[in-house]
C-alpha cells in the first residue's frame, strides 16, 4: 500500500460521507436535504451527555462534532472532510486514510489511481453494475421506509430482445414483471425492473439502459436502495437459506438456475437495514458476489459482519465473472453442498 499513489482531491470528490458512514455501519437521522445528525461515532467521543452532537453536511461533504470534550481530544478540531473522518476513525495518517477509502470504494466510485512502479496515471472506470441518476450512496442513514408507488407502468414488453441477450426467459421476465418500457416519463426507453418492499408493495422501478448508455441503471430520485433487498418478498416464501447477489440480473439468473430464495443488494454494499432484514427472515446466507476486486473485497467485509449473527458462507466465483454470466449447473455447484 505504501507504494500506491493517491490523488486526495479525487478521493474527496468521489467518496461521500454517506458512503463512508455506511461502510462503518453508522446510522444518522436526516434533518433536511443537506444535513444529517446523530450520535458521534468517533473513538474520541466519550461524552455520555452529548448524544446528538455529530452533524454531516452532505452538500459540502463535511462533518463536525460539537461535543467540547470530543473536539479537545482531537486537538481542538471540531470537524473536517471525509479524509479527516477516516484518519480519526482508524488512527492513521491522511494519506493512509485516502488509500483505505480508495481501496474500500474502488468498485463503486471513479477514482484516479496510479502505482509508482506503473508510471502513467489511469482512471478506474465507473462500475457497470448499479448506479443512480443522480448518484446515491449505499447509505444506511435514516429509517423511514420507501413509500409505495401510487402507479404501475403499463405495456411493458417482456419479449424485448435485450432480455433474450441477457439470457432471461419470457417466463422469468413475466414472473418479475421486467420488460422494455416505450412509454413517456423518467424510465422511457429502458428495461424497467419493479422493486418491492418487504411487505410486497411496489416501491420503485429501476431502469436499465440498452447497451452502454450511462447511467446504466436509473432510480427514482427519492428511492433508497439501502432500505430494500430486491426480491425479498418472494425469497421469504422459499426457505431459510438465501443467496445474496449484487445485481438484478444476477438475481434473475440464480432464480432461473432453480434457486428462488435469492435477493440482490442492488450494489456491493450492505446497509445496516439490509443486514437486519437478512437476520429477520433467514437462518443462512450464501454470498455470491461478483468475481472482480470490488465484489471480493465486499464479500469478505460482509461475511465478517454477518458471521457472528447468522450462518454465512462466502462463495468465490471465477475471476472477472458475475453470477449473471454463470450457467445453471455452475450456480448449483457453488451454492448447493454436494451437488454434482
N, C-alpha and C positions, 0 to 999 in steps of 0.2 A: 504493500500500500504506500510505503514511503516514497517509492519511485514514481508514483502517479502524479500527473499534472492536473490541477484543478482550476477552473475558472469560477471564482467566487461570485462574480456578477451573474453568470449563467445559472448557478445553483440557486441563488436568491430569487431570480426571475422565474425559474421553472418549478420550484417546490414551495408550496404554500404552507402556512402554519397549520391549516386544517389537515393537510395530508400528514404532516409531522405529528400532530396530536393524535390522529387516528393510528399511526404506527405505534405510539405508546399506549393506545387504548384509553386516552383521556377524553372524557365527555364534558362539554360545556353547554350552557344554555344560550340560545340566540336572543340577543336583546333587540336587534333590528337588522337591517340589511348588511351592515358593516361590522357590528360588534358582537362578540361572544364573551360570556362571563362565567366564572365558576371557581371551584377550589384550585388553588395553585398546586401544580404537580411537581414543582422544582424540589430537589433534595435540600435546598437551603431554606425551605419554608417549614418552620417548626411551630409557628403560632397556631394555637387551637381556637383563638377567637376570630381570626381573620379567615372566614370561610368562603367569601366571595370576592377575594382581592385580585384575582387573576383576570385580566382583560386582554382580548385579542382584537385588533383592528384588521379585518380581512382585506380591506381595500389597500392598506399600506403594508400588509403582511408583517405586522409588528405586534409585540406583546408587551405587557407590563404587569408587575405585581406590586400593589400599593401597600403591602404589609411592610412596615418600617423595619422589623427585625429581619425579614427575608432580604430586603434590599441591602441592609447593613452587612449581611453575611456574604453578599456579592460585591463588597467594596463600595457600597453606595449606589450601585447601578439599579435603577428602577425597572428597566426593560431593555428591549433590543430587537433584533431581527431573528430570522429562523436559525441562522448560524450560531448566534449567541445562545439561543434556547438549547440547541443540541449540545453545545460546549458545556453549558451548566449541567444539563441532564447527565452527560457522560463523563464529566470532569476531565475534559480533554481540550486541546487547542482548537482555535477557529479552523485551522487547516484540516485537522483530523475530523472535526465536525462536518466540514464540507465534503470530505471524502466519504464519510459514513452516509451522509444524505445521498450523495451521488451513487453509492452502492445500493442503498435501500430502494431508491426510486428510479434506477436506470431503465427499468422496463416500463415506467409509467409517466415519465417526464422527458422532455427533449433537452439533453444536457450536452454541453461542449466538453469533450474529454480528449486527453492525449497522454500517452505514456512517453516518458522522456527518452526511452530507447526506440520509440516508434517514429519520431520525427514529426511528420505533418499532422496538423490538427484535423480531427474528424468529428463529425456531428452524428450522434446516435439518433437514428430515425425515430419518429413518433411511433408508438405501438400500433400494430394492425388490429389489435383486439378491441377494447371498449374505450370510446372517447365520447365526450359530450359536446354540445354546442349551445352556449359557451361551456368551457371546461368546468368540470365539477370534481372536486377531490373526493376520494373514497372515505370521507369523514364520518365518524360515528357521533358527531356532536348533535345534540338535540334529541328529543324523544317523541315528538309528535309524529304519528304515522302518516304515510302518504294518503291523502284523501281519495275516495273513489272517483272515477271519471263519470261525468254525467252523460256520456255518449259512447257509442261504439262506431268504429269505421265500417262502412258498408262496401260491398263489391270488391272484396279482397281476393285476388287471383292466386289460388293455391297451386295452380298448374304452371306458374311462370317458369321460364327456362333457367333463371338464376338458381331456383331451388333444386332443380334437377342437376345443375352443375355442382352444387354443394352436396349432392347425394341424399337429398331429403325427399322421401317418398310423398306422394299426394296424401296418403293416409296419415303420415306424421304431421304434415302441414295442416291438415284439417283438424287433427287432434289438438294441436297447439294454437290453431287459429292464425297461422302465419301465411302471408302472401303478399303479392305486389299490390301497392295502392296507387291507382292512377288519378284519384280524385284531387280536390283542392285542399290546400292547407299546409301545415308545418311538415307533414310526412309525405307530401306529394312526390311521386317518382321513386319511392323507396320500398323495400321489403319491410313490412311492419310486423312487429313481434309484440303481442299482448303480454303485459306484466300484471300479475295479480298479487294482492296482499295475502297474508297467511290465512285470512278468512275466506279467500276465494274471490273477493271482489276485484274487478278490473281497476287498476290504479294508474296505468300509463301504457303508452306504446313506445317502443324503441324502433327507430327506422334505420335499416341498413342500406347504405348506398350501393348502387350497382357498380361493379368494377372497383377502381382505386380512388374514386372521388372522396375528398375529405369534407367534413368529418365522416369516417367510416360508419359510426353509429351516432344517431341524434336522439336525444331525450328531451322531453318537455322541460322547460327551464326550472320549474319548481319541484321536479321529481327528485327524490333522494335515494340513490342506489343503496346506500348504507343501511337503509331501513327495510330492505326486502331481499329475499332469496328467490331467484327465478325458478318457477315450477314447484315451489314448496307445497302449495295447496294440493297438488296431485301426488307428489312424492310421499306425503304422510299416509297415503292410502295403501302403500305398497311395502310396508315393513319398517324395521327399526335400524337397518343398515343403509346409510345414504352415501352415494358417490357425489363428491363435490368437485365441480369443474369451474373453469374461469368464464367461458363464453356461452352465448346462446346456442351456437351450432355444435359446440362440444356436448351440450346437454341433449340436443336433439339426436346426435349420433349415438350417445350412450343409451338413450331410450330405445332407439332402433335396434341396438345390439341385444335387447331383451332385459335391460336393467332400468325399469321405470322409476325406481327410487333414486332420483338424481336431481340435484339442484345446481344452479350456477350463481357465482358471486357477482357476475357482471363486471369483472375486473380481476386483479390478482391480490386484492387486499381484503382482509376480513375485519369488519367493524365489530364493536362490542355487541351491537344489537343482533347482527347476524350470528355471532357466537352464541348468544342466548337462545336464538331460535333453534340452532342445531342441538344444543343441550336439552331444550324443552321437548323436542319432537323425536329425537333419535337416541340410540344406545351405542352406535358405532359409526365412525366417519372414515370413508376412504377418500383420501386426497389424490385426485387425478388431474394435476395441473400441467400446464404447458411444459414442453421439454427445452425451453430456452433458459437463459440465465435468470431472467426475471421470475419465471414460473418456478424454477427450482429453488431460488432464494426464498420466494414467498412460501413455497411448500414447507420448507424447513422451519420458517418462522411460525407459520400457522400450526404446524404439528407440535411445536414446542409449547404453544399457548394452550392447545386443546388436550394434550396427552394426559394432563393431571386431572382433567374434568370429565373426559369422555374417551372411550376406547377409540384410538386413532391409528390409522395405517396410511403411511405415505408411499404412494406408488410412483415409480420413476418410469416415464415413457421414453422412447428413443430420442436422442438429442436432436433438436431442431424441428420436432414434430409437435402437433397439437392433437388432442383427443378427437377432434372432428375429422382428422385425416386417417385415423386407425380403422382397421376392419373389425367386424363384429367379433370374430374369434380372438383377435388381439385384445380387445377390450375385456372380454370374458376371462381370458387367461390372466390378465393383470388384476382383475377385481374379484374373481371367484377362486378362493383357495382350492387346489386340487382339480381345477378344470383343465381338460386336455382336448 
